[in-house]
Amino acid sequence: MQDKIYLEILDKYSLSNTKSRRVLFHIIASSKKPLSATEIIDRASGTMDKTTVYRTLDTFEKTGLIKHVSIGWKQKFELSDNFTHHHHHMSCIVCGKVTSFEESYKLLAELERLEEAYRFIIDEHVIELHGRCISCSR
């Protein structure tokens, strides 16, 4: 299913399904956590150079294939909501562990209330939580 959506998005933007794009997409798609550019470069080692990785990440982000996730001052990448359910992240400030979570219905209701109260249309929202995981809080 992911490959089908990937190809549809490439087609929508008239982009070729190059070997570099396929490799990079599968690196990101196969990861269970957001990856930094350095981690992606390391995993793509021998298949493409750094410039190609950065250029492809930029293209993927502009087309909606991936999104960047800000974990503190670090920027990481994961598949966009086109491929997964909408979620947010908690990151441990000690060990760097990143945990995904979905917002509650109460939070979604509060966002709707804010839209009405401020006569504002929310197109997107990001929740980023920082703290200590259970292992590091002991």
C-alpha positions in Angstrom: 0.0 0.0 0.0 2.8 2.4 0.9 4.5 1.8 -2.5 1.2 2.6 -4.3 0.8 5.9 -2.5 4.5 6.7 -3.1 4.1 6.2 -6.8 0.8 8.2 -6.9 2.5 11.2 -5.3 5.5 11.0 -7.6 3.2 10.8 -10.6 1.1 13.8 -9.3 4.3 15.9 -9.3 5.6 14.4 -12.5 8.7 13.0 -10.8 10.5 9.9 -11.9 10.8 6.9 -9.6 14.6 6.9 -9.6 16.8 4.4 -7.8 17.9 7.0 -5.3 14.3 8.0 -4.5 13.2 4.4 -4.1 16.1 3.7 -1.7 15.5 6.8 0.3 11.8 6.2 0.5 12.3 2.6 1.7 14.9 3.7 4.3 12.4 6.1 5.8 9.4 3.8 5.4 11.1 0.8 7.1 12.2 2.9 10.2 10.1 2.6 13.3 11.2 6.0 14.5 11.9 9.4 12.9 15.4 9.5 11.4 17.9 12.4 11.2 19.6 13.3 7.9 22.8 11.8 9.3 21.1 8.5 10.1 19.5 8.4 6.6 22.9 9.2 5.0 24.5 6.4 7.0 21.8 3.9 5.9 22.1 5.0 2.3 25.9 4.7 2.3 27.2 3.3 -0.9 24.0 4.0 -2.9 24.1 7.8 -3.1 26.1 10.8 -1.9 25.1 13.3 0.8 24.0 15.9 -1.7 21.5 13.5 -3.3 20.1 12.6 0.1 19.6 16.2 1.0 18.1 17.1 -2.4 15.8 14.1 -2.3 14.7 14.8 1.3 13.8 18.4 0.2 11.8 17.0 -2.8 10.0 14.5 -0.6 9.1 17.1 1.9 7.8 19.5 -0.7 5.6 16.8 -2.3 4.2 15.6 1.0 5.9 12.2 1.0 7.7 12.9 4.3 7.5 15.5 7.0 10.1 16.8 9.4 9.8 16.3 13.1 11.5 18.8 15.4 12.9 16.9 18.4 14.3 19.8 20.4 16.8 21.5 18.1 17.2 18.3 16.0 15.3 17.8 12.8 14.2 14.3 11.9 12.2 12.8 9.1 9.3 10.3 8.9 6.6 9.4 6.4 3.8 12.0 6.2 0.2 11.5 7.3 -0.5 10.2 3.7 1.0 6.9 4.9 0.3 6.8 8.7 -2.2 8.1 11.1 -1.7 11.6 12.5 0.4 11.5 15.6 2.8 13.4 17.8 6.0 12.8 19.7 7.5 12.7 23.2 11.2 12.8 23.4 13.5 12.0 26.4 15.9 14.8 27.1 18.3 12.3 28.6 18.6 9.3 26.3 16.9 10.7 23.2 14.2 8.0 23.0 11.2 9.2 20.9 7.7 7.8 21.5 4.8 8.5 19.2 1.3 9.2 20.6 -2.2 10.2 19.3 -4.1 13.1 20.7 -7.3 12.4 22.7 -10.8 13.3 21.6 -10.8 15.9 24.4 -7.8 17.7 22.8 -9.4 17.6 19.3 -12.6 19.1 20.8 -10.5 21.8 22.5 -8.9 22.6 19.1 -12.4 22.9 17.5 -13.4 25.2 20.4 -10.4 27.4 19.8 -11.2 27.6 16.1 -14.7 28.8 16.9 -13.6 31.2 19.7 -10.9 32.9 17.6 -12.6 32.5 14.2 -9.5 30.7 13.0 -9.1 27.6 10.8 -6.4 25.3 12.0 -4.9 23.5 9.0 -2.3 21.6 10.9 -1.1 21.2 14.5 2.1 19.8 16.1 2.5 18.7 19.7 6.0 18.1 20.9 6.6 17.0 24.5 10.0 16.9 26.2 10.8 15.1 29.4 12.3 11.9 30.8 11.3 8.4 29.9 10.6 5.9 32.7 14.2 4.5 32.5 15.8 7.9 32.8 13.5 9.3 35.5 14.7 6.7 38.1 
